Each structure stands twice: as structure tokens, then as C-alpha cells.
Amino acid sequence: MEALMSSYELNRFLFDLKMNPAALKGAVADLEGAMSPYGLGDEEKKALREGDPRRLRQLGAHGMLALYILRLHSEFQSNIYWQQK
């Protein structure tokens, strides 16, 4: 059950990066602080820090949501794709 809950929290974090501008801004400014309320495991936090969508998928993130970790990198922030909901 722990893996399922953790997978939910991982997907919730990534969904918030997609849909909540304040969550995205907070994660860009302080990723550690932004991750803390989600109850993520060490492997998930490591994959988020590394910005690794493939690893996030292996840890239970939905394939499309896993890509939203890339929004934390400045070179991806101005891409029109990220403006779509």
C-alpha cells in the first residue's frame, strides 16, 4: 500500500506543477520545500531533483505528468507546450 500512496503523491506533485502556477513557482524557487508536503520517498525525491522523467515513470508517475518535471528548467519554461492545460 505504501508504494501506491507514494505513487499517488508523486503524480499529485507533478499534476500541481502542471496546473498550479503557484506550485510551479514555489518548486522553481525551492524544490525541497515544494516536495516536503507530498510525503515522497527518497527515490522519488532523487528523480525529481535530477529532473528525470524516465525514472519518474519507473517510480509510478503517469507518462505525461512525468514530463512536467522539465518545467523546472529555464530552457523549457517558455515552450508553448507548457502553456497548454
VOZA-281589 format. One record per residue: x, y, z of N, C-alpha, C, O in turn. Coordinates in nm, 3 decimals, decimal comma. Example, Ala and Ser with C-alpha at 12.3 -4.5 7.8 and 13.67 -1.06 7.14 Angstrom:
! VOZA-281589
<pt n_X="1,319" n_Y="-0,569" n_Z="0,780" ca_X="1,230" ca_Y="-0,450" ca_Z="0,780" c_X="1,320" c_Y="-0,330" c_Z="0,780" o_X="1,424" o_Y="-0,332" o_Z="0,846"/>
<pt n_X="1,285" n_Y="-0,225" n_Z="0,708" ca_X="1,367" ca_Y="-0,106" ca_Z="0,714" c_X="1,290" c_Y="0,003" c_Z="0,787" o_X="1,341" o_Y="0,114" o_Z="0,804"/>
END
This chain:
! VOZA-281589
<pt n_X="0,081" n_Y="-0,120" n_Z="0,000" ca_X="0,000" ca_Y="0,000" ca_Z="0,000" c_X="0,086" c_Y="0,126" c_Z="0,000" o_X="0,046" o_Y="0,227" o_Z="-0,058"/>
<pt n_X="0,201" n_Y="0,122" n_Z="0,064" ca_X="0,287" ca_Y="0,239" ca_Z="0,069" c_X="0,329" c_Y="0,284" c_Z="-0,070" o_X="0,330" o_Y="0,404" o_Z="-0,098"/>
<pt n_X="0,362" n_Y="0,189" n_Z="-0,159" ca_X="0,403" ca_Y="0,225" ca_Z="-0,295" c_X="0,289" c_Y="0,294" c_Z="-0,369" o_X="0,313" o_Y="0,389" o_Z="-0,443"/>
<pt n_X="0,167" n_Y="0,248" n_Z="-0,349" ca_X="0,052" ca_Y="0,309" ca_Z="-0,414" c_X="0,032" c_Y="0,451" c_Z="-0,365" o_X="0,010" o_Y="0,542" o_Z="-0,445"/>
<pt n_X="0,039" n_Y="0,471" n_Z="-0,235" ca_X="0,023" ca_Y="0,605" ca_Z="-0,181" c_X="0,134" c_Y="0,696" c_Z="-0,231" o_X="0,109" o_Y="0,811" o_Z="-0,267"/>
<pt n_X="0,255" n_Y="0,646" n_Z="-0,233" ca_X="0,367" ca_Y="0,725" ca_Z="-0,279" c_X="0,351" c_Y="0,760" c_Z="-0,427" o_X="0,381" o_Y="0,872" o_Z="-0,467"/>
<pt n_X="0,304" n_Y="0,665" n_Z="-0,506" ca_X="0,279" ca_Y="0,690" ca_Z="-0,647" c_X="0,172" c_Y="0,798" c_Z="-0,664" o_X="0,184" o_Y="0,885" o_Z="-0,751"/>
<pt n_X="0,070" n_Y="0,793" n_Z="-0,582" ca_X="-0,034" ca_Y="0,897" ca_Z="-0,587" c_X="0,028" c_Y="1,033" c_Z="-0,557" o_X="0,002" o_Y="1,130" o_Z="-0,628"/>
<pt n_X="0,108" n_Y="1,041" n_Z="-0,452" ca_X="0,169" ca_Y="1,168" ca_Z="-0,413" c_X="0,263" c_Y="1,220" c_Z="-0,521" o_X="0,267" o_Y="1,340" o_Z="-0,547"/>
<pt n_X="0,337" n_Y="1,131" n_Z="-0,583" ca_X="0,426" ca_Y="1,170" ca_Z="-0,692" c_X="0,345" c_Y="1,230" c_Z="-0,807" o_X="0,380" o_Y="1,335" o_Z="-0,859"/>
<pt n_X="0,239" n_Y="1,162" n_Z="-0,845" ca_X="0,153" ca_Y="1,213" ca_Z="-0,952" c_X="0,085" c_Y="1,343" c_Z="-0,912" o_X="0,066" o_Y="1,431" o_Z="-0,996"/>
<pt n_X="0,047" n_Y="1,355" n_Z="-0,786" ca_X="-0,015" ca_Y="1,478" ca_Z="-0,737" c_X="0,081" c_Y="1,596" c_Z="-0,748" o_X="0,043" o_Y="1,705" o_Z="-0,790"/>
<pt n_X="0,207" n_Y="1,572" n_Z="-0,709" ca_X="0,308" ca_Y="1,677" ca_Z="-0,719" c_X="0,326" c_Y="1,721" c_Z="-0,864" o_X="0,327" o_Y="1,840" o_Z="-0,894"/>
<pt n_X="0,340" n_Y="1,625" n_Z="-0,955" ca_X="0,358" ca_Y="1,656" ca_Z="-1,096" c_X="0,235" c_Y="1,725" c_Z="-1,155" o_X="0,248" o_Y="1,817" o_Z="-1,236"/>
<pt n_X="0,116" n_Y="1,682" n_Z="-1,114" ca_X="-0,007" ca_Y="1,746" ca_Z="-1,160" c_X="-0,010" c_Y="1,891" c_Z="-1,112" o_X="-0,050" o_Y="1,980" o_Z="-1,187"/>
<pt n_X="0,032" n_Y="1,915" n_Z="-0,990" ca_X="0,035" ca_Y="2,052" ca_Z="-0,939" c_X="0,134" c_Y="2,137" c_Z="-1,017" o_X="0,108" o_Y="2,256" o_Z="-1,039"/>
<pt n_X="0,246" n_Y="2,080" n_Z="-1,059" ca_X="0,340" ca_Y="2,155" ca_Z="-1,143" c_X="0,273" c_Y="2,195" c_Z="-1,274" o_X="0,299" o_Y="2,302" o_Z="-1,328"/>
<pt n_X="0,187" n_Y="2,109" n_Z="-1,323" ca_X="0,117" ca_Y="2,136" ca_Z="-1,448" c_X="0,008" c_Y="2,241" c_Z="-1,432" o_X="-0,002" o_Y="2,333" o_Z="-1,513"/>
<pt n_X="-0,072" n_Y="2,229" n_Z="-1,329" ca_X="-0,196" ca_Y="2,306" ca_Z="-1,321" c_X="-0,191" c_Y="2,427" c_Z="-1,227" o_X="-0,276" o_Y="2,516" o_Z="-1,238"/>
<pt n_X="-0,097" n_Y="2,431" n_Z="-1,136" ca_X="-0,098" ca_Y="2,534" ca_Z="-1,033" c_X="0,025" c_Y="2,625" c_Z="-1,048" o_X="0,136" o_Y="2,585" o_Z="-1,012"/>
<pt n_X="0,007" n_Y="2,746" n_Z="-1,101" ca_X="0,121" ca_Y="2,835" ca_Z="-1,121" c_X="0,199" c_Y="2,864" c_Z="-0,992" o_X="0,321" o_Y="2,879" o_Z="-0,996"/>
<pt n_X="0,130" n_Y="2,872" n_Z="-0,879" ca_X="0,199" ca_Y="2,897" ca_Z="-0,752" c_X="0,286" c_Y="2,778" c_Z="-0,713" o_X="0,396" o_Y="2,797" o_Z="-0,660"/>
<pt n_X="0,239" n_Y="2,657" n_Z="-0,738" ca_X="0,318" ca_Y="2,537" ca_Z="-0,708" c_X="0,442" c_Y="2,533" c_Z="-0,796" o_X="0,551" o_Y="2,499" o_Z="-0,749"/>
<pt n_X="0,427" n_Y="2,567" n_Z="-0,922" ca_X="0,542" ca_Y="2,570" ca_Z="-1,013" c_X="0,642" c_Y="2,674" c_Z="-0,968" o_X="0,762" o_Y="2,647" o_Z="-0,961"/>
<pt n_X="0,596" n_Y="2,792" n_Z="-0,937" ca_X="0,684" ca_Y="2,900" ca_Z="-0,892" c_X="0,758" c_Y="2,858" c_Z="-0,764" o_X="0,878" o_Y="2,883" o_Z="-0,750"/>
<pt n_X="0,686" n_Y="2,796" n_Z="-0,672" ca_X="0,748" ca_Y="2,750" ca_Z="-0,549" c_X="0,852" c_Y="2,643" c_Z="-0,573" o_X="0,957" o_Y="2,644" o_Z="-0,509"/>
<pt n_X="0,825" n_Y="2,552" n_Z="-0,666" ca_X="0,920" ca_Y="2,444" ca_Z="-0,696" c_X="1,045" c_Y="2,497" c_Z="-0,765" o_X="1,155" o_Y="2,447" o_Z="-0,742"/>
<pt n_X="1,028" n_Y="2,599" n_Z="-0,849" ca_X="1,144" ca_Y="2,660" ca_Z="-0,915" c_X="1,232" c_Y="2,729" c_Z="-0,810" o_X="1,355" o_Y="2,720" o_Z="-0,816"/>
<pt n_X="1,169" n_Y="2,797" n_Z="-0,716" ca_X="1,243" ca_Y="2,870" ca_Z="-0,612" c_X="1,305" c_Y="2,777" c_Z="-0,507" o_X="1,416" o_Y="2,801" o_Z="-0,461"/>
<pt n_X="1,231" n_Y="2,672" n_Z="-0,469" ca_X="1,276" ca_Y="2,584" ca_Z="-0,360" c_X="1,215" c_Y="2,445" c_Z="-0,379" o_X="1,110" o_Y="2,414" o_Z="-0,322"/>
<pt n_X="1,281" n_Y="2,364" n_Z="-0,457" ca_X="1,228" ca_Y="2,230" ca_Z="-0,488" c_X="1,212" c_Y="2,146" c_Z="-0,361" o_X="1,111" o_Y="2,078" o_Z="-0,345"/>
<pt n_X="1,309" n_Y="2,151" n_Z="-0,273" ca_X="1,299" ca_Y="2,071" ca_Z="-0,150" c_X="1,177" c_Y="2,110" c_Z="-0,068" o_X="1,104" o_Y="2,023" o_Z="-0,020"/>
<pt n_X="1,155" n_Y="2,238" n_Z="-0,053" ca_X="1,039" ca_Y="2,285" ca_Z="0,021" c_X="0,909" c_Y="2,250" c_Z="-0,048" o_X="0,810" o_Y="2,216" o_Z="0,017"/>
<pt n_X="0,908" n_Y="2,257" n_Z="-0,180" ca_X="0,788" ca_Y="2,225" ca_Z="-0,256" c_X="0,753" c_Y="2,077" c_Z="-0,247" o_X="0,635" o_Y="2,041" o_Z="-0,249"/>
<pt n_X="0,854" n_Y="1,990" n_Z="-0,236" ca_X="0,829" ca_Y="1,846" ca_Z="-0,229" c_X="0,783" c_Y="1,802" c_Z="-0,090" o_X="0,714" o_Y="1,701" o_Z="-0,077"/>
<pt n_X="0,821" n_Y="1,876" n_Z="0,012" ca_X="0,802" ca_Y="1,829" ca_Z="0,150" c_X="0,658" c_Y="1,796" c_Z="0,189" o_X="0,639" o_Y="1,699" o_Z="0,262"/>
<pt n_X="0,554" n_Y="1,868" n_Z="0,145" ca_X="0,419" ca_Y="1,831" ca_Z="0,189" c_X="0,362" c_Y="1,704" c_Z="0,124" o_X="0,256" o_Y="1,657" o_Z="0,164"/>
<pt n_X="0,431" n_Y="1,649" n_Z="0,026" ca_X="0,376" ca_Y="1,538" ca_Z="-0,052" c_X="0,409" c_Y="1,400" c_Z="0,002" o_X="0,355" o_Y="1,302" o_Z="-0,050"/>
<pt n_X="0,493" n_Y="1,387" n_Z="0,099" ca_X="0,524" ca_Y="1,256" ca_Z="0,154" c_X="0,595" c_Y="1,164" c_Z="0,056" o_X="0,568" o_Y="1,044" o_Z="0,052"/>
<pt n_X="0,683" n_Y="1,220" n_Z="-0,023" ca_X="0,755" ca_Y="1,143" ca_Z="-0,125" c_X="0,870" c_Y="1,065" c_Z="-0,062" o_X="0,927" o_Y="1,105" o_Z="0,039"/>
<pt n_X="0,901" n_Y="0,951" n_Z="-0,124" ca_X="1,014" ca_Y="0,870" ca_Z="-0,081" c_X="1,145" c_Y="0,924" c_Z="-0,134" o_X="1,148" o_Y="1,013" o_Z="-0,219"/>
<pt n_X="1,254" n_Y="0,870" n_Z="-0,083" ca_X="1,388" ca_Y="0,916" ca_Z="-0,122" c_X="1,414" c_Y="0,900" c_Z="-0,272" o_X="1,470" o_Y="0,989" o_Z="-0,335"/>
<pt n_X="1,373" n_Y="0,786" n_Z="-0,329" ca_X="1,395" ca_Y="0,763" ca_Z="-0,473" c_X="1,317" c_Y="0,862" c_Z="-0,557" o_X="1,366" o_Y="0,911" o_Z="-0,659"/>
<pt n_X="1,195" n_Y="0,891" n_Z="-0,516" ca_X="1,113" ca_Y="0,988" ca_Z="-0,590" c_X="1,174" c_Y="1,127" c_Z="-0,582" o_X="1,182" o_Y="1,198" o_Z="-0,683"/>
<pt n_X="1,217" n_Y="1,166" n_Z="-0,464" ca_X="1,281" ca_Y="1,297" ca_Z="-0,448" c_X="1,407" c_Y="1,307" c_Z="-0,533" o_X="1,434" o_Y="1,410" o_Z="-0,595"/>
<pt n_X="1,484" n_Y="1,200" n_Z="-0,534" ca_X="1,607" ca_Y="1,199" ca_Z="-0,614" c_X="1,574" c_Y="1,217" c_Z="-0,762" o_X="1,638" o_Y="1,296" o_Z="-0,831"/>
<pt n_X="1,476" n_Y="1,144" n_Z="-0,811" ca_X="1,438" ca_Y="1,154" ca_Z="-0,952" c_X="1,384" c_Y="1,293" c_Z="-0,984" o_X="1,410" o_Y="1,346" o_Z="-1,092"/>
<pt n_X="1,310" n_Y="1,353" n_Z="-0,892" ca_X="1,261" ca_Y="1,489" ca_Z="-0,913" c_X="1,376" c_Y="1,589" c_Z="-0,915" o_X="1,379" o_Y="1,678" o_Z="-1,000"/>
<pt n_X="1,470" n_Y="1,575" n_Z="-0,824" ca_X="1,586" ca_Y="1,663" ca_Z="-0,822" c_X="1,665" c_Y="1,653" c_Z="-0,951" o_X="1,713" o_Y="1,753" o_Z="-1,004"/>
<pt n_X="1,678" n_Y="1,531" n_Z="-1,002" ca_X="1,754" ca_Y="1,507" ca_Z="-1,124" c_X="1,675" c_Y="1,544" c_Z="-1,249" o_X="1,732" o_Y="1,553" o_Z="-1,358"/>
<pt n_X="1,545" n_Y="1,566" n_Z="-1,234" ca_X="1,461" ca_Y="1,602" ca_Z="-1,349" c_X="1,452" c_Y="1,491" c_Z="-1,452" o_X="1,457" o_Y="1,516" o_Z="-1,572"/>
<pt n_X="1,439" n_Y="1,369" n_Z="-1,405" ca_X="1,446" ca_Y="1,250" ca_Z="-1,489" c_X="1,307" c_Y="1,191" c_Z="-1,513" o_X="1,260" o_Y="1,111" o_Z="-1,432"/>
<pt n_X="1,240" n_Y="1,228" n_Z="-1,624" ca_X="1,106" ca_Y="1,176" ca_Z="-1,650" c_X="1,100" c_Y="1,024" c_Z="-1,662" o_X="1,003" o_Y="0,962" o_Z="-1,620"/>
<pt n_X="1,203" n_Y="0,964" n_Z="-1,720" ca_X="1,202" ca_Y="0,817" ca_Z="-1,735" c_X="1,203" c_Y="0,749" c_Z="-1,598" o_X="1,129" o_Y="0,653" o_Z="-1,575"/>
<pt n_X="1,286" n_Y="0,798" n_Z="-1,510" ca_X="1,292" ca_Y="0,739" ca_Z="-1,376" c_X="1,161" c_Y="0,763" c_Z="-1,301" o_X="1,115" o_Y="0,675" o_Z="-1,228"/>
<pt n_X="1,102" n_Y="0,879" n_Z="-1,319" ca_X="0,974" ca_Y="0,907" ca_Z="-1,254" c_X="0,867" c_Y="0,808" c_Z="-1,301" o_X="0,786" o_Y="0,763" o_Z="-1,221"/>
<pt n_X="0,868" n_Y="0,775" n_Z="-1,429" ca_X="0,773" ca_Y="0,675" ca_Z="-1,480" c_X="0,795" c_Y="0,540" c_Z="-1,414" o_X="0,699" o_Y="0,473" o_Z="-1,377"/>
<pt n_X="0,920" n_Y="0,501" n_Z="-1,398" ca_X="0,951" ca_Y="0,374" ca_Z="-1,332" c_X="0,903" c_Y="0,373" c_Z="-1,187" o_X="0,873" o_Y="0,267" o_Z="-1,132"/>
<pt n_X="0,895" n_Y="0,489" n_Z="-1,127" ca_X="0,852" ca_Y="0,500" ca_Z="-0,988" c_X="0,701" c_Y="0,517" c_Z="-0,974" o_X="0,651" o_Y="0,532" o_Z="-0,862"/>
<pt n_X="0,630" n_Y="0,516" n_Z="-1,086" ca_X="0,484" ca_Y="0,519" ca_Z="-1,081" c_X="0,418" c_Y="0,646" c_Z="-1,133" o_X="0,296" o_Y="0,659" o_Z="-1,126"/>
<pt n_X="0,497" n_Y="0,739" n_Z="-1,185" ca_X="0,438" ca_Y="0,861" ca_Z="-1,240" c_X="0,374" c_Y="0,830" c_Z="-1,375" o_X="0,426" o_Y="0,750" o_Z="-1,452"/>
<pt n_X="0,263" n_Y="0,894" n_Z="-1,402" ca_X="0,198" ca_Y="0,884" ca_Z="-1,532" c_X="0,295" c_Y="0,942" c_Z="-1,636" o_X="0,362" o_Y="1,042" o_Z="-1,610"/>
<pt n_X="0,301" n_Y="0,880" n_Z="-1,752" ca_X="0,396" ca_Y="0,920" ca_Z="-1,856" c_X="0,388" c_Y="1,067" c_Z="-1,895" o_X="0,491" o_Y="1,132" o_Z="-1,911"/>
<pt n_X="0,267" n_Y="1,119" n_Z="-1,912" ca_X="0,252" ca_Y="1,259" ca_Z="-1,949" c_X="0,287" c_Y="1,352" c_Z="-1,832" o_X="0,351" o_Y="1,455" o_Z="-1,853"/>
<pt n_X="0,247" n_Y="1,316" n_Z="-1,713" ca_X="0,278" ca_Y="1,401" ca_Z="-1,598" c_X="0,428" c_Y="1,404" c_Z="-1,569" o_X="0,481" o_Y="1,506" o_Z="-1,526"/>
<pt n_X="0,496" n_Y="1,294" n_Z="-1,593" ca_X="0,640" ca_Y="1,288" ca_Z="-1,567" c_X="0,716" c_Y="1,395" c_Z="-1,644" o_X="0,819" o_Y="1,445" o_Z="-1,598"/>
<pt n_X="0,666" n_Y="1,431" n_Z="-1,761" ca_X="0,733" ca_Y="1,533" ca_Z="-1,842" c_X="0,730" c_Y="1,671" c_Z="-1,778" o_X="0,814" o_Y="1,755" o_Z="-1,808"/>
<pt n_X="0,634" n_Y="1,693" n_Z="-1,690" ca_X="0,620" ca_Y="1,825" ca_Z="-1,631" c_X="0,734" c_Y="1,860" c_Z="-1,536" o_X="0,745" o_Y="1,975" o_Z="-1,494"/>
<pt n_X="0,817" n_Y="1,765" n_Z="-1,500" ca_X="0,935" ca_Y="1,797" ca_Z="-1,421" c_X="1,028" c_Y="1,886" c_Z="-1,502" o_X="1,107" o_Y="1,962" o_Z="-1,445"/>
<pt n_X="1,020" n_Y="1,878" n_Z="-1,632" ca_X="1,104" ca_Y="1,960" ca_Z="-1,718" c_X="1,071" c_Y="2,109" c_Z="-1,706" o_X="1,153" o_Y="2,193" o_Z="-1,741"/>
<pt n_X="0,953" n_Y="2,141" n_Z="-1,657" ca_X="0,915" ca_Y="2,282" ca_Z="-1,639" c_X="1,006" c_Y="2,353" c_Z="-1,540" o_X="1,011" o_Y="2,476" o_Z="-1,538"/>
<pt n_X="1,078" n_Y="2,280" n_Z="-1,459" ca_X="1,167" ca_Y="2,342" ca_Z="-1,362" c_X="1,295" c_Y="2,395" c_Z="-1,425" o_X="1,369" o_Y="2,470" o_Z="-1,361"/>
<pt n_X="1,321" n_Y="2,358" n_Z="-1,549" ca_X="1,441" ca_Y="2,401" ca_Z="-1,620" c_X="1,407" c_Y="2,521" c_Z="-1,708" o_X="1,312" o_Y="2,517" o_Z="-1,785"/>
<pt n_X="1,485" n_Y="2,626" n_Z="-1,696" ca_X="1,454" ca_Y="2,753" ca_Z="-1,764" c_X="1,439" c_Y="2,737" c_Z="-1,915" o_X="1,357" o_Y="2,807" o_Z="-1,976"/>
<pt n_X="1,516" n_Y="2,650" n_Z="-1,977" ca_X="1,508" ca_Y="2,636" ca_Z="-2,123" c_X="1,373" c_Y="2,579" c_Z="-2,170" o_X="1,339" o_Y="2,591" o_Z="-2,288"/>
<pt n_X="1,297" n_Y="2,517" n_Z="-2,080" ca_X="1,168" ca_Y="2,461" ca_Z="-2,116" c_X="1,051" c_Y="2,551" c_Z="-2,077" o_X="0,940" o_Y="2,531" o_Z="-2,125"/>
<pt n_X="1,073" n_Y="2,650" n_Z="-1,992" ca_X="0,964" ca_Y="2,729" ca_Z="-1,937" c_X="0,892" c_Y="2,813" c_Z="-2,041" o_X="0,772" o_Y="2,838" o_Z="-2,027"/>
<pt n_X="0,960" n_Y="2,856" n_Z="-2,146" ca_X="0,895" ca_Y="2,941" ca_Z="-2,246" c_X="0,833" c_Y="2,860" c_Z="-2,360" o_X="0,773" o_Y="2,918" o_Z="-2,451"/>
<pt n_X="0,845" n_Y="2,730" n_Z="-2,358" ca_X="0,788" ca_Y="2,644" ca_Z="-2,461" c_X="0,636" c_Y="2,651" c_Z="-2,456" o_X="0,577" o_Y="2,638" o_Z="-2,349"/>
<pt n_X="0,571" n_Y="2,671" n_Z="-2,571" ca_X="0,426" ca_Y="2,684" ca_Z="-2,578" c_X="0,354" c_Y="2,561" c_Z="-2,526" o_X="0,242" o_Y="2,571" o_Z="-2,476"/>
<pt n_X="0,417" n_Y="2,445" n_Z="-2,537" ca_X="0,355" ca_Y="2,321" ca_Z="-2,489" c_X="0,316" c_Y="2,331" c_Z="-2,343" o_X="0,210" o_Y="2,283" o_Z="-2,303"/>
<pt n_X="0,401" n_Y="2,394" n_Z="-2,263" ca_X="0,377" ca_Y="2,402" ca_Z="-2,120" c_X="0,264" c_Y="2,498" c_Z="-2,085" o_X="0,212" o_Y="2,494" o_Z="-1,973"/>
<pt n_X="0,227" n_Y="2,584" n_Z="-2,178" ca_X="0,120" ca_Y="2,680" ca_Z="-2,152" c_X="-0,018" c_Y="2,614" c_Z="-2,166" o_X="-0,118" o_Y="2,667" o_Z="-2,117"/>
<pt n_X="-0,023" n_Y="2,500" n_Z="-2,230" ca_X="-0,149" ca_Y="2,429" ca_Z="-2,253" c_X="-0,187" c_Y="2,350" c_Z="-2,128" o_X="-0,101" o_Y="2,294" o_Z="-2,061"/>
<pt n_X="-0,315" n_Y="2,346" n_Z="-2,098" ca_X="-0,361" ca_Y="2,272" ca_Z="-1,980" c_X="-0,426" c_Y="2,145" c_Z="-2,019" o_X="-0,471" o_Y="2,069" o_Z="-1,934"/>
END
